[in-house]
């Protein structure tokens, strides 16, 4: 597994789709940026095709 925490830290939020932005905006009030992005990844339960392109890349790297 690569250093996906750094990838989440450096993630450009403008790459999120509208739904991901809504989920992120809700969760960022209660958790870190990395945690909020990880929740979005976890919510698709392994079907990474549901994620925006850049977030999908990070999710796939986490699986390695």
C-alpha positions in Angstrom: 0.0 0.0 0.0 1.4 3.3 -1.0 1.2 6.4 1.2 -2.4 7.0 0.5 -2.8 9.3 3.5 -0.5 11.8 1.8 -2.5 11.4 -1.3 -5.7 12.2 0.6 -4.0 15.1 2.4 -2.9 16.6 -1.0 -6.2 15.8 -2.7 -7.6 18.6 -4.7 -11.2 19.0 -3.5 -12.3 20.5 -6.9 -11.9 16.9 -8.3 -14.9 15.7 -6.3 -18.2 15.2 -8.0 -21.3 16.9 -6.7 -22.4 14.0 -4.5 -18.9 13.6 -3.0 -18.7 17.3 -2.4 -22.0 17.2 -0.4 -20.8 14.2 1.7 -17.4 15.9 2.2 -19.0 19.2 3.3 -21.1 17.4 5.8 -18.3 15.2 7.3 -15.5 17.9 7.4 -17.4 19.5 10.3 -16.6 16.4 12.4 -13.4 14.9 11.1 -10.2 15.6 9.3 -9.9 16.0 5.5 -8.3 12.6 5.2 -11.1 11.0 7.2 -13.8 12.7 5.3 -12.4 11.6 2.0 -11.9 8.0 3.4 -15.6 7.9 4.3 -16.5 8.7 0.7 -14.2 5.8 -0.5 -15.6 3.4 2.1 -19.2 4.3 1.2 -18.9 2.7 -2.2 -18.1 -0.7 -0.6 -15.4 -1.6 -3.1 -17.2 -0.5 -6.3 -14.7 2.2 -7.1 -16.3 3.0 -10.4 -18.8 5.0 -8.4 -16.1 7.4 -7.4 -14.8 10.5 -9.2 -11.7 9.7 -11.3 -9.0 11.0 -8.9 -10.6 9.5 -5.8 -10.9 6.2 -7.7 -7.2 6.1 -8.3 -6.5 6.6 -4.6 -9.0 3.9 -3.6 -7.4 1.4 -6.0 -4.0 2.1 -4.6 -5.3 1.4 -1.1 -6.3 -2.0 -2.3 -2.7 -2.9 -3.3 
